[in-house]
């Protein structure tokens, strides 16, 4: 599976980057205020145009001559976005006209050798192109006139953006290749675990949080099973992020989850489950990836005969939405139980791609509804007619019922638990889709 293309919006302050970002995102996710430099942090959102999904980044403005700390930081952020983006939208201001700052930003973009869509914002009239002519001088191709505030010209601009997306590679063709992403907060031991699984120092290990800046892919074969190990930069709470390069590592980590089949969620045995761990795990869960919870640094915990059981109960309580994920206690440093991690990766990958025959599936659903009949709502009773499994990764089931509105969340959870009892599905989320008769009309 390919990660979504990344589109970075860049330009000097106050040209309308956040307004454009919000128009594309179809909701207000950036502060829009007529003060230069108001967008200080990069914000990203998943967006779609003509069935093309992509991740859009709103950057702070670029001001090359300024020594102002905020503007310098925004320039660094934008530079990182430029380095990582697949396509760049460069916004200039028709009202202000071409400035020397625009020319300097254009120089950076030309050196980046990335596809650039030049958007001239705040255009009053779309009948003539007088307002955009001077921007041909930037040497970045044909400018596209837009008005982000009035949502004019955005379709033409997005057409140019998606036309510049990189073509899908053949990466997806490897059916028997298991892609494994290592995620978790900085300094939890992701790189150490990669090295322990590989049996050699293939990834730099340091006790300084944030050493791993990029997602690094390593091919790995064991017992005729082929893996790609994707070691990612650690994610951390925004308040703890000081360097722009670490901010951007979050995007790279999300891309790694998008590409993975199996996610190893690393948790520090000493620190326990943090709020950030829950957010990271939640992203992987919502993305439908197979998950193994790896408690690292277990050698640093004082233990008795019940420590593992107690700790597992805490994990289950804190990560209540992923009761299905197996938990393994390891030490990447001493290599304690590291081989078990590889075994679990292979096992949950199989569960993630498991198909169930339609006849057996319907027998399980029929038995479940007989043991615990569906509830009634205002005298109307839910009837489950039929079930089918259209896809895997994650296993997805469609339940055909008389009225989808009668399906209560708790009963859907009951049916999911019955499917897990019957078939296992350990380590993988399940997706249950309810379709009523009205949906088929």
VMD Tcl script that draws the C-alpha trace (Angstrom):
set ca {
  {0.00 0.00 0.00}
  {1.35 3.42 -0.92}
  {1.44 6.41 1.39}
  {-0.58 9.39 0.23}
  {1.20 12.10 -1.79}
  {2.16 15.13 0.31}
  {1.29 18.63 -0.91}
  {2.99 21.56 0.84}
  {1.60 25.10 0.65}
  {4.47 27.60 0.82}
  {4.91 31.33 0.37}
  {5.78 34.44 2.30}
  {3.56 35.48 5.22}
  {0.05 36.85 4.70}
  {-0.56 35.73 1.12}
  {-3.53 33.49 2.02}
  {-1.97 30.08 2.67}
  {-4.25 29.23 5.60}
  {-7.36 30.45 3.76}
  {-6.54 28.15 0.84}
  {-5.74 25.28 3.18}
  {-9.12 25.64 4.90}
  {-10.98 25.78 1.58}
  {-9.40 22.53 0.44}
  {-9.89 20.88 3.82}
  {-13.54 22.09 3.82}
  {-13.26 23.06 7.47}
  {-11.44 25.61 9.58}
  {-8.30 23.91 10.82}
  {-5.88 26.83 10.53}
  {-6.21 30.17 12.26}
  {-6.93 32.82 9.62}
  {-6.08 36.33 10.72}
  {-4.76 39.32 8.84}
  {-1.46 39.38 10.73}
  {1.78 38.28 9.10}
  {3.21 35.08 10.55}
  {0.08 33.94 12.41}
  {0.48 30.33 11.24}
  {3.51 29.26 13.23}
  {3.23 25.48 13.14}
  {2.78 23.24 10.17}
  {-0.69 21.69 10.19}
  {-1.65 18.75 8.03}
  {-4.95 17.29 6.88}
  {-6.05 14.49 4.57}
  {-7.82 15.89 1.51}
  {-9.26 14.57 -1.75}
  {-9.77 15.89 -5.27}
  {-11.26 13.88 -8.16}
  {-10.78 10.59 -6.25}
  {-7.12 11.38 -5.54}
  {-6.30 11.34 -1.82}
  {-3.38 13.37 -0.50}
  {-2.00 14.95 2.67}
  {-1.87 18.73 2.59}
  {0.51 20.75 4.79}
  {-0.04 24.39 5.74}
  {3.36 25.94 6.43}
  {4.46 29.11 8.08}
  {5.66 31.81 5.68}
  {9.16 32.03 4.33}
  {11.00 35.29 5.02}
  {14.63 34.91 4.04}
  {15.98 38.28 5.20}
  {14.34 38.29 8.62}
  {16.22 37.53 11.81}
  {12.94 37.36 13.74}
  {12.97 34.01 15.54}
  {9.42 33.11 14.53}
  {10.03 33.88 10.86}
  {13.34 32.00 10.89}
  {11.59 28.97 12.44}
  {8.84 29.16 9.80}
  {11.46 29.25 7.06}
  {13.04 26.08 8.47}
  {9.63 24.39 8.67}
  {8.80 25.34 5.11}
  {12.20 24.10 3.91}
  {11.57 20.71 5.52}
  {8.13 20.60 3.92}
  {9.70 21.40 0.55}
  {12.25 18.62 1.03}
  {9.58 16.03 1.84}
  {6.64 17.17 -0.34}
  {5.69 15.46 -3.58}
  {4.09 18.64 -4.96}
  {4.43 22.25 -3.80}
  {1.77 24.98 -4.09}
  {3.59 28.33 -4.12}
  {1.16 31.14 -3.28}
  {1.80 34.76 -4.27}
  {-0.39 37.83 -3.82}
  {-1.98 39.57 -6.82}
  {-2.75 42.65 -4.71}
  {0.84 43.18 -3.57}
  {2.34 42.11 -6.88}
  {5.68 40.44 -7.43}
  {8.14 41.08 -4.58}
  {11.82 40.36 -4.07}
  {10.81 37.88 -1.34}
  {8.72 35.98 -3.90}
  {11.74 35.82 -6.19}
  {13.93 34.44 -3.40}
  {11.33 31.80 -2.49}
  {11.12 30.90 -6.19}
  {14.91 30.35 -6.18}
  {14.55 27.87 -3.29}
  {11.77 26.07 -5.12}
  {13.68 25.81 -8.38}
  {16.62 24.28 -6.52}
  {14.27 21.78 -4.84}
  {13.55 20.23 -8.26}
  {10.03 19.33 -7.19}
  {6.78 19.91 -9.13}
  {5.53 23.43 -8.30}
  {2.05 24.85 -8.92}
  {2.22 28.67 -8.88}
  {-1.07 30.03 -7.46}
  {-1.73 33.80 -7.69}
  {-4.17 34.53 -4.85}
  {-6.58 37.46 -4.35}
  {-7.38 37.79 -8.05}
  {-10.35 40.13 -8.61}
  {-11.22 39.40 -12.20}
  {-11.01 36.07 -13.97}
  {-12.00 37.63 -17.32}
  {-8.48 38.83 -18.05}
  {-5.07 37.74 -16.84}
  {-3.55 41.18 -16.26}
  {-3.05 40.55 -12.54}
  {-1.02 37.39 -13.06}
  {1.19 38.31 -16.05}
  {4.13 39.60 -14.00}
  {4.41 36.28 -12.13}
  {5.60 34.55 -15.31}
  {8.93 36.23 -14.43}
  {9.40 33.74 -11.58}
  {10.20 31.02 -14.12}
  {7.93 28.45 -12.46}
  {5.59 27.84 -15.36}
  {2.10 29.17 -15.99}
  {0.52 30.91 -12.97}
  {-3.00 29.88 -11.92}
  {-5.25 32.71 -10.76}
  {-7.31 31.95 -7.64}
  {-9.32 33.62 -4.91}
  {-9.03 31.41 -1.84}
  {-11.43 33.63 0.14}
  {-14.15 33.27 -2.52}
  {-13.26 29.67 -3.52}
  {-12.64 30.69 -7.16}
  {-10.14 28.96 -9.44}
  {-9.37 26.23 -6.90}
  {-10.49 23.42 -9.23}
  {-8.00 24.47 -11.92}
  {-5.26 24.70 -9.30}
  {-6.02 21.24 -7.84}
  {-6.14 19.76 -11.35}
  {-2.53 20.92 -11.76}
  {-1.62 19.50 -8.34}
  {-2.93 15.97 -8.95}
  {-1.45 15.93 -12.48}
  {1.96 16.32 -10.84}
  {1.54 13.43 -8.37}
  {4.19 10.71 -8.67}
  {3.04 7.52 -10.35}
  {2.40 4.51 -8.11}
  {5.41 2.24 -7.97}
  {5.36 -1.54 -8.13}
  {5.84 -1.72 -4.37}
  {2.33 -3.11 -3.84}
  {2.87 -6.10 -6.12}
  {4.83 -8.04 -3.48}
  {1.93 -10.01 -1.98}
  {4.10 -12.14 0.31}
  {6.11 -9.19 1.66}
  {5.07 -8.08 5.17}
  {5.67 -4.37 5.78}
  {6.29 -3.59 9.46}
  {6.28 -0.07 10.92}
  {7.90 0.63 14.31}
  {6.07 3.48 16.03}
  {6.13 5.11 19.45}
  {7.51 8.07 21.30}
  {11.18 9.06 20.94}
  {13.74 7.03 22.88}
  {11.42 4.05 23.38}
  {13.84 1.71 21.59}
  {12.54 1.44 18.02}
  {15.96 1.48 16.36}
  {17.36 -0.90 19.00}
  {14.56 -3.38 18.27}
  {15.18 -3.15 14.52}
  {18.85 -3.96 15.12}
  {18.01 -6.81 17.50}
  {15.64 -8.36 14.95}
  {18.21 -8.00 12.18}
  {21.03 -9.24 14.38}
  {23.31 -6.45 13.23}
  {23.77 -2.71 13.62}
  {21.86 -1.53 10.56}
  {20.27 1.53 12.19}
  {22.11 4.14 14.28}
  {21.15 3.78 17.94}
  {21.52 6.72 20.31}
  {20.04 7.62 23.67}
  {19.23 11.11 22.36}
  {15.48 11.29 21.54}
  {14.80 11.98 17.89}
  {17.98 10.52 16.39}
  {15.99 8.76 13.69}
  {14.85 11.58 11.41}
  {13.59 9.62 8.43}
  {11.62 6.44 7.96}
  {14.26 3.87 7.02}
  {13.34 0.70 5.10}
  {15.32 -2.48 5.68}
  {14.65 -5.80 3.93}
  {14.74 -8.83 6.21}
  {14.19 -12.54 5.58}
  {13.60 -15.20 8.24}
  {12.39 -18.80 7.81}
  {11.32 -18.09 4.20}
  {9.25 -15.10 5.34}
  {10.12 -11.71 3.83}
  {9.71 -8.46 5.72}
  {10.35 -4.76 5.21}
  {11.15 -3.07 8.52}
  {10.25 0.63 8.55}
  {11.95 2.42 11.46}
  {10.28 5.78 12.02}
  {11.11 8.94 13.87}
  {9.40 8.96 17.25}
  {6.26 11.00 17.75}
  {5.93 13.28 20.76}
  {3.51 15.81 22.17}
  {3.54 19.20 20.42}
  {4.56 21.02 23.61}
  {7.71 18.90 23.77}
  {8.76 19.52 20.18}
  {11.44 22.16 19.81}
  {13.07 21.53 16.47}
  {11.12 21.88 13.22}
  {12.75 18.70 11.91}
  {11.12 16.76 14.76}
  {7.75 18.30 14.01}
  {7.97 17.03 10.48}
  {8.95 13.54 11.66}
  {5.31 13.09 12.74}
  {4.26 13.29 9.08}
  {6.85 10.68 8.18}
  {5.62 8.40 10.95}
  {2.03 8.68 9.72}
  {3.24 7.86 6.21}
  {4.96 4.77 7.59}
  {1.69 3.60 9.21}
  {-0.12 4.20 5.91}
  {2.40 1.96 4.13}
  {2.53 -0.81 6.73}
  {0.69 -4.11 7.07}
  {1.72 -4.58 10.69}
  {2.46 -1.88 13.27}
  {4.70 -2.55 16.27}
  {3.51 -0.13 18.97}
  {6.48 0.28 21.31}
  {5.83 1.36 24.90}
  {8.48 2.11 27.52}
  {8.07 -0.36 30.41}
  {9.30 2.24 32.91}
  {7.11 5.14 31.70}
  {4.01 3.02 30.98}
  {1.21 4.11 28.63}
  {1.12 7.88 28.03}
  {-1.54 10.02 26.36}
  {0.72 10.31 23.33}
  {0.96 6.50 23.14}
  {-2.85 6.36 23.01}
  {-2.96 8.87 20.15}
  {-0.31 7.03 18.16}
  {-2.00 3.66 18.71}
  {-5.36 5.21 17.86}
  {-4.06 6.37 14.47}
  {-2.84 2.86 13.62}
  {-6.15 1.37 14.82}
  {-8.24 3.79 12.73}
  {-6.00 3.08 9.73}
  {-6.98 -0.60 10.04}
  {-3.46 -1.96 10.51}
  {-2.55 -5.17 12.33}
  {-0.97 -4.27 15.67}
  {1.38 -5.84 18.22}
  {1.94 -3.97 21.51}
  {5.63 -4.28 22.43}
  {6.63 -3.39 26.00}
  {10.34 -2.61 25.75}
  {12.99 -2.18 28.51}
  {11.36 -4.99 30.53}
  {14.79 -5.74 31.99}
  {14.59 -2.44 33.93}
  {11.40 -3.39 35.80}
  {11.51 -5.11 39.20}
  {9.36 -8.23 38.89}
  {7.58 -10.87 40.90}
  {5.44 -13.80 39.72}
  {2.45 -11.55 38.94}
  {4.13 -8.47 37.45}
  {3.47 -9.45 33.82}
  {-0.20 -10.17 34.49}
  {-0.72 -6.88 36.35}
  {1.06 -4.91 33.64}
  {-1.00 -6.57 30.90}
  {-4.21 -5.63 32.73}
  {-3.03 -2.00 32.89}
  {-2.26 -2.01 29.16}
  {-5.69 -3.49 28.38}
  {-7.33 -0.82 30.52}
  {-5.37 2.10 29.05}
  {-5.72 0.92 25.42}
  {-9.30 -0.28 25.71}
  {-10.02 0.15 22.00}
  {-7.46 -2.50 21.01}
  {-8.18 -5.49 23.23}
  {-7.41 -7.63 20.18}
  {-3.70 -6.71 20.06}
  {-1.24 -9.22 21.54}
  {1.18 -7.86 24.16}
  {4.81 -8.98 24.32}
  {7.39 -7.98 26.94}
  {10.94 -7.61 25.62}
  {14.33 -6.04 26.08}
  {15.81 -4.90 22.78}
  {19.09 -4.31 24.64}
  {19.48 -7.88 26.00}
  {17.47 -9.39 23.09}
  {15.09 -11.01 25.60}
  {12.05 -12.40 23.71}
  {12.97 -10.51 20.51}
  {12.43 -13.68 18.38}
  {8.85 -13.73 19.74}
  {8.25 -10.33 18.11}
  {9.05 -11.71 14.66}
  {6.74 -14.69 15.28}
  {3.90 -12.35 16.31}
  {4.40 -10.14 13.26}
  {3.96 -13.15 10.99}
  {0.94 -14.38 12.99}
  {-1.00 -11.10 13.07}
  {-0.23 -10.51 9.37}
  {-1.96 -13.83 8.63}
  {-4.93 -12.83 10.82}
  {-5.06 -9.44 9.08}
  {-5.51 -11.15 5.68}
  {-7.79 -13.98 6.81}
  {-10.87 -14.77 4.67}
  {-13.90 -16.60 6.03}
  {-16.22 -18.64 3.83}
  {-19.67 -17.07 3.41}
  {-21.51 -20.16 4.65}
  {-19.47 -20.45 7.86}
  {-19.69 -16.69 8.45}
  {-23.48 -16.73 8.21}
  {-23.70 -19.73 10.52}
  {-21.75 -17.82 13.18}
  {-23.97 -14.73 12.76}
  {-27.12 -16.87 12.87}
  {-25.97 -18.61 16.08}
  {-25.03 -15.26 17.65}
  {-28.45 -13.72 16.95}
  {-30.18 -16.86 18.29}
  {-28.23 -16.78 21.58}
  {-28.70 -13.02 22.03}
  {-31.55 -11.70 19.83}
  {-31.23 -8.16 18.46}
  {-32.93 -5.48 20.59}
  {-36.15 -3.69 19.63}
  {-36.50 0.05 19.21}
  {-39.97 1.61 19.53}
  {-41.58 -1.69 18.70}
  {-39.37 -2.36 15.65}
  {-36.97 -5.29 15.78}
  {-33.61 -5.49 14.01}
  {-33.29 -8.42 11.62}
  {-29.91 -9.57 10.29}
  {-30.54 -11.26 6.93}
  {-27.11 -12.03 5.58}
  {-23.38 -11.34 5.99}
  {-20.45 -11.33 3.60}
  {-16.72 -10.49 3.70}
  {-15.75 -8.30 0.73}
  {-12.15 -7.53 1.72}
  {-9.17 -8.11 4.03}
  {-6.43 -5.93 5.59}
  {-8.40 -5.35 7.78}
  {-11.06 -8.09 7.52}
  {-14.24 -6.27 6.53}
  {-17.77 -7.65 6.93}
  {-21.02 -6.31 5.51}
  {-24.20 -7.09 7.45}
  {-27.45 -6.80 5.50}
  {-30.33 -5.86 7.82}
  {-33.92 -4.61 7.60}
  {-33.04 -1.11 8.91}
  {-29.48 0.07 9.60}
  {-30.71 2.64 12.13}
  {-31.87 -0.19 14.41}
  {-28.32 -1.52 14.79}
  {-27.06 -0.28 18.16}
  {-23.34 0.15 18.73}
  {-23.35 -2.31 21.63}
  {-24.96 -5.05 19.52}
  {-22.45 -4.48 16.73}
  {-19.68 -4.89 19.32}
  {-21.34 -8.13 20.47}
  {-21.29 -9.48 16.89}
  {-17.64 -8.46 16.51}
  {-16.78 -10.37 19.70}
  {-18.60 -13.47 18.38}
  {-16.59 -13.27 15.13}
  {-13.38 -13.10 17.16}
  {-14.47 -16.06 19.29}
  {-15.15 -18.12 16.18}
  {-12.19 -17.15 13.98}
  {-9.54 -15.50 16.19}
  {-8.56 -12.36 14.29}
  {-5.93 -11.67 16.94}
  {-3.92 -8.53 16.33}
  {-6.22 -7.02 13.71}
  {-9.09 -4.55 13.92}
  {-12.33 -5.65 12.24}
  {-14.52 -3.39 10.13}
  {-18.27 -4.07 10.30}
  {-20.48 -2.26 7.79}
  {-24.27 -2.29 8.23}
  {-26.52 -1.94 5.19}
  {-30.28 -1.60 5.43}
  {-32.84 -2.08 2.68}
  {-32.99 1.69 2.17}
  {-29.26 1.71 1.39}
  {-29.79 -0.70 -1.49}
  {-32.49 1.33 -3.20}
}
mol new
graphics top color blue
foreach p $ca { graphics top sphere $p radius 0.5 }
foreach p [lrange $ca 0 end-1] q [lrange $ca 1 end] { graphics top cylinder $p $q radius 0.2 }
display resetview
